[in-house]
Amino acid sequence: MGDAFIRHIELLGYEKRFFPSQHYVYMFLVKWNDLSEKVVYRRFTEIYEFHKALKEMFPIESGDINIENRIIPHLPAPKWFDGQRSTENRQGTLAEYCYALVNLPHKISRCLHVINFFKVRHDDMNPVTDSQIKKPEVFLLPKDSKKNPTDITGPIVLQTYRAIADYEKSSTSEMALKAGDIVDVVEKSENGWWFCQLKNKRGWVPAAYLEPIDGPDESEEQEPNYAGEAYVVQKSYTAVEEDELTLQEGDTIEVIHKLLDGWWVIRKDETTGYYPSMYLQKAGEVNTSVKSELRNRGAPPRRSTIRNAKSIHKQGRKKISQETYRRNSRKYIQNQRNVRGNSQNKANVIIEKNEPEDNKPKAQPAVPPRPSKDLILNRCTESTWRKIL
């Protein structure tokens, strides 16, 4: 595949650590050209030293010779003492710096200095910790922080989930699980892969292997929408289970239920079934190269395919049968047809009622009776009298 390079760096937030002494580290999700995704942790002093060295390597691009030629982004120097307030307030600037860094010319963004700094270190995979000391506090960066840096808030409590079965990872970016493991979920992707952390381990885990601690039902899952949303198939898939659909690239379908495990219920004509959401794209959206590359990754396993799944909840997970999906979907389609049919029939009825009215002869005005002779003599003028005499 050639030399490794970074295609995206995303600031996830920061951690407040207490060992060996209280300090702060920023969390970065680094996406590489081989589609692997790694989380690395760096102190701001390290980032600033990296920045200074980068400027020395490229004096023209850093503006040292002519300030008008500067393209390397600015980065403020660290304070004498970096507390939580300064660490928090610096996130917007740091997120913009990483975005600009990756989009610099390749001779800078893909140089060894950048590659080596963001490579995974031993401490990233196994951070120094002590079970007797307070657990690190995680502060995540809000999704819209780039638009509103001042909206960065305090700590966000990560959701805790439990593994319902053993999971063996199939790539270095994933994380293996044992049944009963308790993990913190950092990021939930709609493709069914969640980024989790377990003690000193971090990686992607299929959402199907996790269940919330406080209850079996996923309150975040939307209710079925039988009206459907139009999507286009971006990658063909051959059904493995009976309730899945086989579709070809380019097919247009309707999504009627988005599930967190990455397997959505879709409708093709009047047929419904499951399909991997990562192979779908909303109609009208632009297809980017990044999305195309991600689709080369395998679809996550479904909940129904997990063997020896053991829930800690007495009540089973809320689940809608495929027959219910089909019945409600057909009922919705039929109702829509009836509504359209009734509208057409009403228009026809109006026309039919009007046609007979048009064919009927118009009513003639009634002829009043002729007044009597005495009435004419008493009430009419003399000229009228003379006509009847």
C-alpha positions in Angstrom: 0.0 0.0 0.0 3.1 2.3 0.2 4.3 4.5 3.0 1.9 5.1 5.8 0.3 8.5 6.2 -2.5 10.2 8.2 -5.7 11.0 6.5 -7.5 12.5 9.5 -6.9 13.6 13.1 -9.9 14.2 15.3 -9.7 15.6 18.8 -11.9 13.6 21.1 -11.4 15.5 24.3 -9.0 15.2 27.2 -8.4 13.1 30.3 -7.6 14.3 33.8 -5.1 11.8 35.3 -3.9 11.4 38.8 -0.9 9.2 38.5 2.0 9.7 39.0 0.6 13.2 39.7 -2.4 15.2 38.5 -2.0 16.2 34.8 -4.0 16.4 31.6 -3.6 14.7 28.3 -5.5 15.2 25.0 -7.2 12.3 23.2 -6.8 12.1 19.4 -8.4 9.7 17.1 -5.9 9.2 14.3 -7.1 7.7 11.0 -4.5 6.2 8.8 -4.4 5.4 5.1 -4.8 1.6 5.7 -8.2 2.4 7.3 -7.0 1.7 10.8 -8.0 4.1 13.6 -5.9 4.6 16.7 -6.4 6.7 19.8 -3.3 8.4 21.1 -2.8 10.6 24.2 -0.5 13.6 24.2 0.3 16.4 26.7 0.1 19.9 25.4 3.8 20.5 26.2 4.6 17.5 23.9 2.4 19.0 21.1 4.1 22.4 21.4 7.6 20.9 21.2 6.5 18.9 18.1 5.1 22.2 16.6 8.4 24.1 17.2 10.5 21.3 15.6 8.1 21.3 12.6 8.6 25.0 12.1 12.4 24.5 12.2 12.2 21.8 9.5 10.2 24.1 7.2 11.4 27.7 7.7 9.8 29.0 4.5 6.3 27.5 5.3 6.5 28.6 8.9 7.1 32.3 7.8 10.5 32.6 9.3 11.9 34.1 6.1 8.8 35.9 4.8 5.7 36.0 7.0 3.5 36.1 3.9 4.6 32.6 2.9 3.5 31.0 6.2 1.1 28.1 5.8 1.9 26.2 9.0 -0.9 27.0 11.5 -0.2 29.0 14.7 -0.2 27.3 18.1 -0.1 29.2 21.4 2.7 28.4 23.9 1.8 26.5 27.0 1.2 28.4 30.2 3.5 28.1 33.2 0.8 26.1 34.9 -1.9 24.4 32.7 -5.0 23.8 34.8 -8.3 22.3 33.8 -9.7 25.7 32.6 -6.8 26.3 30.2 -6.9 22.7 29.0 -10.6 22.9 28.3 -10.4 26.4 26.6 -7.6 25.3 24.3 -9.6 22.4 22.7 -11.1 24.5 19.9 -7.7 25.9 18.8 -6.1 22.4 19.0 -8.9 20.9 16.9 -8.4 23.5 14.2 -4.6 23.0 14.3 -5.0 19.3 13.7 -7.4 19.9 10.8 -5.0 22.4 9.2 -2.0 20.1 9.8 -3.4 17.2 7.9 -4.4 19.4 5.0 -0.9 20.9 4.5 1.2 19.9 1.4 2.2 16.2 1.5 5.9 17.1 2.1 4.8 18.5 5.5 1.7 16.5 6.5 3.3 13.2 5.5 6.8 13.8 6.7 8.3 11.4 9.3 8.2 14.0 12.0 4.4 14.1 11.8 4.0 10.3 11.3 6.2 9.4 14.2 4.6 11.9 16.6 1.1 10.4 16.1 2.1 6.8 16.0 0.8 4.6 18.8 3.2 4.4 21.7 3.4 1.8 24.4 1.8 4.2 26.9 -1.2 4.8 24.6 -2.0 1.1 24.7 -1.0 0.6 28.3 -1.2 4.0 30.1 0.6 4.1 33.5 -2.1 3.8 36.1 -2.6 2.6 39.7 -5.7 0.8 40.8 -5.4 2.3 44.2 -5.7 5.9 42.8 -8.7 7.6 41.5 -9.8 6.6 38.0 -9.0 9.2 35.2 -11.8 11.5 34.4 -12.8 11.8 30.7 -14.0 15.1 29.2 -15.3 14.7 25.6 -15.3 17.4 23.0 -18.9 18.3 21.8 -19.6 17.4 18.2 -20.4 21.0 17.2 -17.4 22.6 19.0 -15.8 23.7 15.7 -18.8 25.9 15.1 -19.1 27.1 18.7 -15.8 26.7 20.6 -17.4 28.5 23.6 -20.0 25.8 24.0 -17.4 23.3 25.3 -18.8 22.2 28.6 -17.8 20.2 31.7 -17.3 16.5 32.1 -19.4 14.1 30.1 -20.2 10.9 31.8 -19.5 8.0 29.5 -22.2 5.3 29.2 -21.3 2.0 30.7 -22.1 -1.3 28.9 -21.6 -5.0 29.6 -20.4 -7.6 27.2 -22.9 -10.5 26.7 -20.5 -12.9 25.1 -16.8 -13.4 24.2 -15.6 -11.5 21.2 -12.3 -12.1 19.4 -11.0 -9.1 17.6 -10.2 -9.5 13.9 -8.0 -6.4 13.4 -5.6 -4.3 15.5 -8.1 -1.4 15.7 -10.6 -3.6 17.5 -10.7 -4.7 21.1 -11.3 -8.3 22.4 -14.0 -8.8 25.1 -14.9 -11.5 27.6 -18.5 -12.1 28.7 -19.2 -9.9 31.7 -16.6 -7.2 30.9 -17.7 -3.7 31.7 -16.7 -1.1 29.2 -17.1 2.7 28.8 -18.5 3.7 25.3 -16.6 6.7 23.9 -18.2 6.9 20.5 -21.3 5.2 18.9 -21.2 4.9 15.1 -24.4 4.2 13.2 -22.6 1.5 11.3 -22.7 -0.8 14.4 -19.1 -0.3 15.5 -18.6 1.4 18.9 -15.3 2.8 20.2 -14.9 1.5 23.8 -12.3 1.6 26.6 -11.7 -1.1 29.2 -9.1 -0.2 31.8 -5.9 0.3 29.7 -7.4 -1.1 26.5 -9.2 0.8 23.8 -10.7 -0.2 20.4 -13.7 -0.8 18.2 -16.3 -3.3 19.4 -19.5 -4.6 17.7 -22.5 -3.0 19.4 -24.3 -6.3 19.2 -22.0 -7.7 21.9 -23.0 -5.0 24.4 -26.0 -4.3 26.6 -26.7 -1.3 28.8 -26.2 -1.9 32.5 -29.5 -0.2 33.6 -31.9 -2.0 31.3 -32.3 -4.4 28.3 -34.0 -1.9 26.0 -32.1 0.7 23.9 -33.9 4.0 24.6 -31.8 5.6 21.9 -33.2 3.4 19.1 -35.8 5.2 17.0 -39.2 3.9 16.5 -39.9 2.3 13.1 -40.8 4.8 10.4 -43.0 2.9 7.9 -43.1 5.9 5.6 -39.4 5.1 4.9 -36.4 7.2 4.0 -34.9 6.9 0.6 -31.4 5.3 0.5 -29.1 4.0 -2.3 -27.2 0.8 -2.0 -23.4 1.5 -2.3 -22.2 -2.0 -1.9 -23.8 -5.3 -2.9 -24.6 -7.9 -0.2 -25.8 -11.5 -0.4 -28.2 -12.5 2.4 -26.9 -15.0 4.9 -29.9 -15.2 7.2 -33.5 -15.7 6.2 -34.6 -12.3 7.3 -31.9 -10.4 5.3 -32.1 -9.0 1.8 -29.9 -9.5 -1.2 -29.3 -6.3 -3.0 -27.1 -5.0 -5.8 -25.1 -1.8 -5.9 -27.3 1.1 -7.2 -30.6 -0.3 -5.9 -32.9 2.3 -4.4 -34.6 1.2 -1.1 -36.4 2.7 1.9 -35.1 2.5 5.5 -38.0 1.9 7.9 -36.0 1.1 11.1 -32.5 2.2 12.1 -31.0 -0.1 14.8 -27.9 0.5 16.8 -26.2 -2.7 15.9 -25.7 -1.4 12.4 -28.3 -3.7 10.7 -31.2 -1.6 9.5 -34.7 -2.9 8.4 -35.3 -1.8 4.8 -38.0 -2.1 2.3 -37.5 -3.0 -1.4 -40.9 -2.7 -3.2 -43.1 -4.5 -0.7 -40.4 -6.8 0.7 -38.6 -6.0 4.0 -35.5 -7.4 5.7 -32.2 -6.5 7.4 -29.2 -4.9 5.5 -25.9 -3.5 6.7 -26.2 0.2 7.2 -22.6 0.8 6.3 -23.4 -0.2 2.7 -26.1 2.4 2.4 -26.1 6.1 1.6 -28.9 8.5 1.9 -30.4 9.5 -1.4 -28.9 12.8 -2.6 -25.8 12.7 -0.5 -22.4 13.0 -2.1 -20.3 9.8 -2.1 -16.8 10.6 -0.7 -13.7 8.6 -1.0 -13.5 8.1 2.8 -17.0 6.6 2.8 -16.1 4.3 -0.1 -13.0 3.1 1.8 -14.9 2.4 5.0 -17.3 0.2 3.1 -14.5 -2.2 2.4 -14.6 -3.1 6.1 -16.7 -6.1 7.0 -20.2 -5.6 8.4 -20.5 -6.1 12.2 -22.2 -9.3 13.5 -25.9 -9.2 14.2 -27.3 -9.7 17.7 -29.3 -12.8 16.5 -26.0 -14.5 15.4 -24.2 -14.3 18.8 -23.9 -17.6 20.4 -24.1 -18.1 24.2 -25.3 -14.6 24.7 -26.0 -14.0 28.4 -28.1 -11.0 29.5 -28.0 -9.8 33.1 -31.6 -8.6 32.8 -34.6 -10.8 33.5 -36.7 -9.1 30.8 -35.5 -9.8 27.3 -34.5 -7.1 24.9 -37.3 -5.4 23.1 -37.4 -6.9 19.6 -39.8 -6.6 16.6 -40.3 -9.7 14.5 -39.7 -9.5 10.8 -43.3 -10.6 10.2 -44.5 -7.5 12.2 -42.3 -5.3 10.0 -43.7 -6.8 6.9 -47.3 -6.6 8.1 -47.1 -3.0 9.2 -45.2 -2.0 6.1 -47.8 -3.5 3.8 -50.5 -2.0 5.8 -48.9 1.5 5.5 -48.5 1.1 1.7 -52.1 -0.1 1.4 -53.4 2.8 3.4 -51.5 5.2 1.2 -53.0 3.6 -1.9 -56.5 3.8 -0.3 -56.0 7.5 0.4 -54.9 8.2 -3.1 -57.7 6.1 -4.5 -60.3 7.8 -2.3 -59.1 11.2 -3.4 -59.5 10.1 -7.1 -62.9 8.7 -6.4 -64.1 11.9 -4.7 -63.0 13.9 -7.8 -64.9 11.4 -10.1 -68.1 11.6 -7.9 -68.1 15.4 -8.1 -67.9 15.2 -11.8 -70.6 12.6 -12.1 -73.0 14.6 -9.9 -72.4 17.8 -11.9 -73.0 16.2 -15.3 -76.8 15.3 -14.7 -77.3 18.9 -13.4 -75.9 20.3 -16.6 -78.2 18.1 -18.8 -81.4 19.0 -17.0 -83.6 21.7 -18.6 -83.4 25.0 -16.8 -86.6 25.9 -14.8 -89.0 28.5 -16.4 -90.3 31.4 -14.3 -94.0 31.0 -13.2 -96.6 33.1 -15.0 -98.6 35.1 -12.4 -102.5 35.0 -12.6 -104.3 37.7 -14.5 -105.8 40.4 -12.1 -109.6 40.7 -11.9 -111.6 43.6 -13.5 -112.5 45.1 -10.1 -108.8 45.0 -8.9 -107.7 46.8 -12.1 -110.4 49.5 -11.8 -109.5 50.1 -8.1 -105.6 50.1 -8.4 -104.5 50.8 -11.9 -104.3 54.1 -13.9 -106.9 55.4 -16.2 -105.0 54.3 -19.3 -105.2 50.7 -18.1 -109.0 51.0 -17.4 -109.7 52.1 -20.9 -107.9 48.9 -22.3 -110.3 46.6 -20.4 -113.5 48.5 -21.0 
